[in-house]
Amino acid sequence: MKTKRVLALGLSAMMAMGLMACGGTEAPEDTAGGAASTQSDSGSKDEAASGDNSLTIWAWDEAFNIKAAQNAADIYKAENPDVEINIVTMAQDDIVAKLNTSLSAGSYEGLPDIVLIEDYKAQGYLTSYTSEFADLTEIAPAENFASYKTAVNQVDGVVYGVPFDSGVAATFYRTDLIEQAGYTQEDMQDLTWEKFIEIGKAVKEKTGAYMMTLDPSDIGQIRMMMQSAGVWYTDAEGNATIADNQGLKDAIEVYKALVDSGITKQVSDWDQFVGAFNSGEVATVPTGCWIAPSIQKAEDQSGKWAVAAFPRMEANADSVNASSIGGGGWYVLKNVGHEELAKDFLSKTFASSVELMNTLATDITLVSTLNAAAEAENYTKGNEFFGGQEIFKDFAAWQQNVPSVNYGLNTYALEDLMTEAVQAIVGGADIDSTLSDYQAQAEAAVAQ
């Protein structure tokens, strides 16, 4: 088991795309009303409500996670009107810092009853502070959710989190640009990255558009490629596996091929990333399903987009047309004082309510990881922007094929190192010797 000091170091290392995928870190204005009150982290209000019939929930992103919590509170309070639910919005960085500081000290004053934790950080908390989290096995059995999500919320077979949003990866693409390049929508199905590059070259030649964006400071694409092959930067025991990781090597080689092909547009931040596809500069966006609302902001492009499964690595026999990036889950801090009430809230909302998932599909474009949500009415409706495609139905199907990976304790610390290694390899460095050199650094990062 890793020490609490390791968690303090590891959780402070964050990558930009990880935050984007799970929502932003803006501090919204204070709002209140309806079934639940919502607070910003201003320090002007008590973070935890008093009394036995109260719950406090922490999350980030007013438009996504907070909206979901509000909708869940509305459903719960319809049957439990005496329960006070306080929903507190704060930056994900602040949640990490406050949880780590308080749990390290064994101090619970001001902590929430329920907190949203990003999947990439979950194991860090659960292995360092196992006794601080409530056992949710009975209310959120693993078989009720997409299997790849439950790989991160368990320790020794005990479920500690309710899986929430899916980060299932997909290939969003402009049908008109693909067709101008001489290809069809059928050609975009069951893609390999090699075929993707072939199509991308034709798109660049015939239309002038790039095939996709890449950000040298963010290697989320490699993360998705690795998971498509069922591997990570570490093995099941948490040991760094850089030098002898075939899935990682294959992903880096695909990444380099993308750069070398000339079909990628370099961007350096979120605004440039979104601007590239909203302006028509790129023909595809291979990333998490959470990007759909940003794509739909370009209303003049309605009907010109479709969605296909994520590409697989042809050179890797384990790679499949499915992966994930981002996402989180809801966890109960059992020593704050309202464990049973918090568990009851989650059991009747995020852990089981198809009604809630159906509503959130339209309210925040949520792709739920609750298996039963696939039968929700809104999951079977066509989306006009995407040519009438039933995108939620496809997302739900693809996420069932995402390989399960335990992200371990050190994803972001290791990704900092690997970003350097990838850029060196793209620049011409030998891949085997470079990964061998970084193995020692990775082992040191994991052992701290």
C-alpha positions as CSV (number, residue, x, y, z in Angstrom):
1,M,0.0,0.0,0.0
2,K,1.3,3.4,-0.9
3,T,1.9,6.1,1.8
4,K,-0.2,9.2,2.2
5,R,2.8,11.2,1.3
6,V,2.8,9.6,-2.1
7,L,-0.8,10.6,-2.7
8,A,-0.1,14.2,-1.8
9,L,2.7,14.2,-4.4
10,G,0.9,12.2,-7.1
11,L,-2.4,13.9,-6.9
12,S,-0.9,17.3,-7.4
13,A,0.4,16.4,-10.8
14,M,-2.4,17.1,-13.3
15,M,-2.7,17.2,-17.0
16,A,-5.0,19.6,-18.8
17,M,-7.0,17.1,-20.9
18,G,-7.8,15.1,-17.8
19,L,-9.5,18.2,-16.4
20,M,-11.2,19.1,-19.7
21,A,-12.6,15.6,-20.0
22,C,-14.3,15.8,-16.7
23,G,-15.4,19.4,-16.8
24,G,-13.7,22.8,-16.2
25,T,-12.5,24.4,-13.1
26,E,-14.3,27.7,-13.3
27,A,-15.8,29.2,-10.1
28,P,-19.4,30.0,-10.9
29,E,-21.7,32.5,-9.3
30,D,-23.6,31.4,-6.2
31,T,-27.0,30.1,-7.0
32,A,-29.7,28.7,-4.7
33,G,-33.3,27.6,-5.0
34,G,-35.4,24.6,-5.9
35,A,-34.9,21.3,-4.3
36,A,-31.2,21.8,-3.6
37,S,-28.9,24.7,-2.9
38,T,-25.8,25.3,-4.9
39,Q,-22.8,27.1,-3.6
40,S,-19.5,28.2,-5.0
41,D,-16.4,27.7,-2.9
42,S,-16.3,31.3,-1.7
43,G,-15.7,30.6,2.0
44,S,-18.7,32.7,2.8
45,K,-21.0,29.8,3.5
46,D,-20.7,26.6,5.6
47,E,-19.6,23.8,3.3
48,A,-21.4,21.2,5.3
49,A,-25.0,21.5,6.4
50,S,-25.9,20.9,10.0
51,G,-28.4,18.3,11.1
52,D,-28.9,14.6,10.6
53,N,-31.1,15.1,7.5
54,S,-28.5,17.0,5.4
55,L,-26.0,16.1,2.7
56,T,-23.2,18.0,1.2
57,I,-21.9,17.1,-2.3
58,W,-18.7,18.4,-3.8
59,A,-18.1,18.5,-7.6
60,W,-16.7,20.7,-10.3
61,D,-18.2,22.0,-13.6
62,E,-21.4,24.0,-13.2
63,A,-22.8,23.0,-16.5
64,F,-22.1,19.2,-16.3
65,N,-21.4,17.6,-12.9
66,I,-23.2,20.2,-10.8
67,K,-26.2,20.1,-13.1
68,A,-26.3,16.3,-12.8
69,A,-26.2,16.6,-9.0
70,Q,-29.0,19.1,-9.0
71,N,-31.2,16.9,-11.1
72,A,-30.4,13.9,-8.8
73,A,-31.3,16.1,-5.8
74,D,-34.7,16.9,-7.4
75,I,-35.5,13.3,-7.8
76,Y,-34.4,12.3,-4.3
77,K,-36.2,15.2,-2.6
78,A,-39.5,14.3,-4.4
79,E,-39.6,11.3,-2.1
80,N,-37.6,12.7,0.8
81,P,-38.6,16.4,1.2
82,D,-37.1,16.7,4.7
83,V,-33.6,16.1,3.5
84,E,-31.4,19.2,2.9
85,I,-29.0,18.8,0.0
86,N,-26.2,21.3,-0.4
87,I,-24.2,21.1,-3.7
88,V,-20.9,22.9,-3.6
89,T,-19.0,23.8,-6.7
90,M,-15.3,24.2,-6.6
91,A,-12.3,23.6,-8.9
92,Q,-11.1,20.0,-9.2
93,D,-7.7,21.1,-8.0
94,D,-9.2,22.5,-4.8
95,I,-11.2,19.3,-4.2
96,V,-8.0,17.3,-4.5
97,A,-6.1,19.6,-2.1
98,K,-8.8,19.8,0.5
99,L,-9.5,16.1,0.5
100,N,-5.8,15.2,0.7
101,T,-5.1,17.7,3.5
102,S,-8.1,16.7,5.6
103,L,-7.8,12.9,5.2
104,S,-4.1,13.0,5.9
105,A,-4.8,14.7,9.1
106,G,-7.9,12.6,10.0
107,S,-9.9,15.8,10.2
108,Y,-13.5,15.8,8.8
109,E,-14.7,19.2,9.6
110,G,-16.0,20.9,6.4
111,L,-15.7,17.8,4.3
112,P,-18.6,16.6,2.1
113,D,-20.7,13.5,2.5
114,I,-20.4,12.7,-1.3
115,V,-17.6,13.8,-3.6
116,L,-16.9,13.3,-7.3
117,I,-13.5,11.9,-8.0
118,E,-11.9,11.5,-11.4
119,D,-11.2,7.9,-12.4
120,Y,-7.5,8.5,-12.9
121,K,-7.2,9.6,-9.3
122,A,-9.6,7.1,-7.6
123,Q,-7.1,4.3,-6.8
124,G,-4.7,6.9,-5.2
125,Y,-7.4,7.7,-2.7
126,L,-8.8,4.2,-2.2
127,T,-5.4,2.6,-1.5
128,S,-4.2,5.3,0.8
129,Y,-7.4,6.0,2.6
130,T,-9.5,2.9,2.3
131,S,-11.1,3.2,5.7
132,E,-12.4,6.7,4.8
133,F,-14.7,5.5,2.1
134,A,-18.0,3.7,2.4
135,D,-18.5,0.3,1.0
136,L,-21.0,0.7,-1.9
137,T,-21.0,-2.9,-3.1
138,E,-24.7,-3.4,-2.3
139,I,-26.0,-0.3,-3.9
140,A,-23.7,-0.3,-6.9
141,P,-22.8,-3.8,-7.8
142,A,-20.1,-3.9,-10.5
143,E,-22.3,-5.9,-13.0
144,N,-24.7,-3.0,-13.2
145,F,-22.1,-0.8,-14.9
146,A,-19.8,-0.8,-17.9
147,S,-17.0,-3.1,-16.8
148,Y,-14.1,-0.8,-17.7
149,K,-15.5,1.8,-15.2
150,T,-15.6,-0.6,-12.3
151,A,-11.9,-1.5,-12.6
152,V,-11.0,1.8,-10.9
153,N,-13.5,2.0,-8.0
154,Q,-12.7,-1.3,-6.2
155,V,-10.1,-2.5,-3.7
156,D,-9.9,-6.2,-2.9
157,G,-13.3,-6.7,-4.6
158,V,-15.1,-4.0,-2.5
159,V,-16.9,-1.3,-4.5
160,Y,-16.3,2.2,-3.2
161,G,-17.7,4.4,-6.0
162,V,-20.8,4.8,-8.1
163,P,-19.6,5.1,-11.8
164,F,-20.9,8.2,-13.4
165,D,-20.0,9.7,-16.8
166,S,-18.6,7.7,-19.7
167,G,-15.5,8.9,-21.4
168,V,-15.9,6.3,-24.2
169,A,-13.9,7.3,-27.2
170,A,-15.2,7.8,-30.7
171,T,-14.3,9.2,-34.0
172,F,-16.4,12.2,-34.8
173,Y,-16.0,13.1,-38.5
174,R,-17.2,15.4,-41.2
175,T,-19.1,13.3,-43.7
176,D,-18.9,16.0,-46.4
177,L,-15.1,16.2,-46.2
178,I,-14.6,12.5,-46.1
179,E,-16.8,12.1,-49.2
180,Q,-15.0,14.9,-51.1
181,A,-11.8,12.9,-50.5
182,G,-13.3,9.9,-52.2
183,Y,-14.4,7.8,-49.2
184,T,-17.7,6.8,-47.7
185,Q,-19.2,6.5,-44.2
186,E,-18.7,2.7,-44.6
187,D,-15.0,3.3,-44.9
188,M,-15.0,5.0,-41.5
189,Q,-16.3,1.9,-39.7
190,D,-13.9,-0.4,-37.8
191,L,-11.0,1.8,-38.6
192,T,-7.4,1.0,-38.1
193,W,-5.0,3.9,-37.5
194,E,-3.3,3.0,-40.7
195,K,-6.5,3.4,-42.7
196,F,-7.2,6.6,-40.8
197,I,-3.9,8.0,-42.0
198,E,-4.6,6.9,-45.6
199,I,-8.0,8.7,-45.5
200,G,-6.4,11.7,-43.9
201,K,-3.9,12.1,-46.7
202,A,-6.7,12.1,-49.2
203,V,-8.7,14.6,-47.2
204,K,-5.7,16.9,-46.9
205,E,-5.0,16.7,-50.7
206,K,-8.6,17.0,-51.9
207,T,-10.0,19.5,-49.4
208,G,-7.1,21.3,-47.7
209,A,-8.4,20.3,-44.2
210,Y,-6.2,18.4,-41.7
211,M,-7.5,15.1,-40.5
212,M,-7.2,15.9,-36.7
213,T,-5.5,18.0,-34.1
214,L,-2.6,17.1,-31.8
215,D,-1.3,19.0,-28.8
216,P,2.4,18.2,-28.1
217,S,1.9,19.0,-24.4
218,D,-1.0,16.5,-24.1
219,I,-0.7,12.9,-25.0
220,G,-4.3,11.9,-24.4
221,Q,-4.3,10.2,-27.8
222,I,-1.6,7.8,-26.6
223,R,-3.6,7.2,-23.5
224,M,-6.6,6.1,-25.5
225,M,-4.5,4.0,-27.9
226,M,-3.0,2.2,-24.9
227,Q,-6.3,1.4,-23.3
228,S,-7.6,0.1,-26.6
229,A,-5.0,-2.6,-26.2
230,G,-5.7,-3.1,-22.5
231,V,-2.5,-1.7,-21.1
232,W,-1.3,1.3,-19.0
233,Y,1.9,2.9,-17.8
234,T,1.9,0.5,-14.9
235,D,1.0,-3.2,-14.4
236,A,-1.6,-4.7,-12.1
237,E,0.8,-4.4,-9.2
238,G,1.5,-0.8,-9.8
239,N,5.0,-1.3,-11.2
240,A,6.1,1.1,-14.0
241,T,6.1,-0.7,-17.3
242,I,7.7,1.7,-19.8
243,A,10.6,-0.2,-21.5
244,D,8.9,-3.5,-22.1
245,N,5.3,-2.2,-22.7
246,Q,4.4,-3.3,-26.3
247,G,1.1,-1.5,-26.2
248,L,2.8,1.8,-25.2
249,K,5.4,1.3,-27.9
250,D,2.8,0.7,-30.6
251,A,0.8,3.7,-29.5
252,I,3.9,6.0,-29.7
253,E,4.7,4.6,-33.2
254,V,1.2,5.4,-34.4
255,Y,1.4,8.9,-32.9
256,K,4.7,9.5,-34.7
257,A,3.2,8.2,-37.9
258,L,0.3,10.7,-37.5
259,V,2.8,13.5,-37.1
260,D,5.0,12.4,-39.9
261,S,2.1,12.0,-42.3
262,G,1.4,15.8,-42.3
263,I,-2.3,15.3,-41.7
264,T,-2.4,16.7,-38.1
265,K,-2.9,20.3,-37.1
266,Q,-0.9,21.3,-34.0
267,V,-2.8,23.1,-31.2
268,S,-1.7,24.3,-27.8
269,D,-4.8,24.7,-25.7
270,W,-8.5,23.9,-25.4
271,D,-9.7,26.9,-27.3
272,Q,-7.5,26.1,-30.3
273,F,-8.6,22.5,-30.2
274,V,-12.3,23.4,-30.3
275,G,-11.7,26.2,-32.8
276,A,-10.1,23.8,-35.2
277,F,-13.1,21.6,-35.7
278,N,-15.7,24.4,-35.3
279,S,-14.1,26.3,-38.1
280,G,-13.7,23.3,-40.4
281,E,-9.9,23.2,-40.3
282,V,-10.0,19.5,-39.3
283,A,-12.2,16.6,-40.6
284,T,-12.2,14.4,-37.5
285,V,-12.1,14.5,-33.7
286,P,-11.0,11.2,-32.2
287,T,-11.6,11.6,-28.5
288,G,-14.1,11.1,-25.7
289,C,-17.9,11.3,-26.2
290,W,-18.0,14.4,-24.0
291,I,-16.8,16.5,-26.9
292,A,-20.2,16.2,-28.7
293,P,-21.6,19.4,-27.2
294,S,-18.6,21.4,-28.3
295,I,-18.9,20.0,-31.9
296,Q,-22.6,20.9,-32.0
297,K,-21.7,24.6,-31.2
298,A,-21.1,25.0,-34.9
299,E,-24.7,25.1,-35.9
300,D,-24.0,25.7,-39.5
301,Q,-22.4,22.3,-39.7
302,S,-25.6,20.4,-38.6
303,G,-26.1,17.3,-40.7
304,K,-22.5,17.2,-41.8
305,W,-21.1,15.1,-38.9
306,A,-21.3,11.4,-38.0
307,V,-19.7,9.3,-35.3
308,A,-17.7,6.0,-35.7
309,A,-15.9,3.8,-33.3
310,F,-12.4,4.7,-32.1
311,P,-9.6,3.4,-34.4
312,R,-7.6,0.3,-33.3
313,M,-3.8,-0.3,-33.7
314,E,-3.3,-2.8,-36.5
315,A,0.1,-3.8,-35.3
316,N,-1.3,-4.8,-31.9
317,A,-3.4,-8.0,-31.8
318,D,-5.0,-6.9,-28.5
319,S,-6.1,-3.5,-29.7
320,V,-9.9,-3.1,-30.3
321,N,-12.1,-0.4,-31.7
322,A,-13.0,0.9,-28.3
323,S,-11.3,3.0,-25.6
324,S,-12.0,5.8,-23.1
325,I,-10.6,9.1,-21.8
326,G,-11.8,10.9,-18.7
327,G,-14.8,10.3,-16.5
328,G,-15.4,10.1,-12.7
329,G,-17.5,8.5,-10.0
330,W,-19.4,9.4,-6.8
331,Y,-17.8,8.4,-3.5
332,V,-19.1,8.6,0.1
333,L,-16.9,9.8,2.9
334,K,-18.2,7.6,5.7
335,N,-16.6,9.3,8.7
336,V,-18.2,12.7,8.0
337,G,-21.4,11.6,9.7
338,H,-24.2,10.9,7.2
339,E,-23.0,7.6,5.6
340,E,-26.4,5.9,5.5
341,L,-28.2,8.9,4.1
342,A,-25.5,9.5,1.5
343,K,-25.7,5.8,0.4
344,D,-29.5,6.0,0.2
345,F,-29.2,9.1,-2.0
346,L,-26.8,7.5,-4.4
347,S,-28.7,4.2,-4.4
348,K,-31.9,6.0,-5.6
349,T,-30.2,8.3,-8.1
350,F,-26.9,7.7,-9.8
351,A,-26.7,4.0,-8.9
352,S,-30.1,3.0,-10.4
353,S,-32.3,5.7,-11.8
354,V,-32.9,5.3,-15.6
355,E,-35.2,8.3,-15.3
356,L,-32.2,10.5,-14.1
357,M,-29.9,9.1,-16.9
358,N,-32.6,9.7,-19.5
359,T,-33.0,13.3,-18.4
360,L,-29.3,14.0,-18.2
361,A,-28.9,12.6,-21.7
362,T,-30.7,15.7,-23.0
363,D,-29.8,18.2,-20.2
364,I,-26.0,17.7,-20.3
365,T,-25.4,15.2,-23.1
366,L,-24.5,12.6,-20.5
367,V,-23.4,9.2,-21.7
368,S,-24.1,7.1,-18.6
369,T,-22.1,4.0,-17.6
370,L,-25.2,2.5,-15.9
371,N,-26.0,-0.4,-18.2
372,A,-29.8,0.0,-17.8
373,A,-29.5,3.5,-19.3
374,A,-29.1,1.9,-22.7
375,E,-32.9,1.3,-22.6
376,A,-33.7,4.9,-21.8
377,E,-36.0,6.7,-24.3
378,N,-33.4,9.4,-25.2
379,Y,-30.8,6.8,-26.0
380,T,-32.8,5.6,-29.0
381,K,-33.5,9.0,-30.5
382,G,-31.7,10.1,-33.6
383,N,-29.5,13.3,-33.4
384,E,-30.2,15.7,-36.3
385,F,-26.8,17.3,-36.0
386,F,-25.2,13.9,-36.6
387,G,-27.4,13.1,-39.6
388,G,-30.1,11.4,-37.5
389,Q,-27.6,8.9,-36.0
390,E,-28.6,7.3,-32.7
391,I,-25.3,8.4,-31.1
392,F,-26.2,7.5,-27.5
393,K,-27.1,4.0,-28.5
394,D,-23.7,3.7,-30.3
395,F,-21.8,5.1,-27.3
396,A,-23.5,2.7,-25.0
397,A,-22.6,-0.2,-27.3
398,W,-19.0,0.8,-27.7
399,Q,-18.3,1.4,-24.0
400,Q,-19.2,-2.3,-23.4
401,N,-16.1,-3.2,-25.4
402,V,-13.6,-0.8,-23.7
403,P,-10.8,-2.9,-22.1
404,S,-10.6,-2.7,-18.4
405,V,-7.5,-1.0,-17.1
406,N,-6.5,-0.2,-13.5
407,Y,-5.1,3.4,-13.8
408,G,-3.1,2.9,-10.6
409,L,-1.7,5.8,-8.4
410,N,0.6,7.7,-10.7
411,T,-1.0,8.3,-14.1
412,Y,-0.4,12.0,-14.2
413,A,3.2,11.9,-12.8
414,L,4.1,9.2,-15.3
415,E,2.4,11.1,-18.2
416,D,4.5,14.1,-17.4
417,L,7.6,11.9,-18.1
418,M,6.1,10.3,-21.1
419,T,5.2,13.6,-22.7
420,E,8.9,14.3,-22.8
421,A,9.7,10.9,-24.1
422,V,7.1,11.0,-26.9
423,Q,8.3,14.4,-28.1
424,A,11.9,13.1,-28.2
425,I,10.9,10.1,-30.2
426,V,8.8,12.2,-32.6
427,G,11.9,14.3,-33.0
428,G,13.9,11.3,-34.2
429,A,15.2,9.6,-31.0
430,D,15.3,5.8,-31.0
431,I,12.1,4.5,-29.4
432,D,13.6,1.5,-27.7
433,S,16.5,3.3,-26.1
434,T,14.4,6.3,-25.1
435,L,11.8,4.1,-23.4
436,S,14.5,2.2,-21.7
437,D,16.0,5.5,-20.4
438,Y,12.7,6.7,-19.1
439,Q,12.0,3.3,-17.3
440,A,14.3,4.3,-14.4
441,Q,12.7,7.7,-14.1
442,A,9.2,6.1,-14.1
443,E,10.3,3.6,-11.4
444,A,11.5,6.5,-9.3
445,A,8.2,8.3,-9.7
446,V,6.2,5.3,-8.7
447,A,8.5,4.5,-5.7
448,Q,8.4,8.0,-4.1
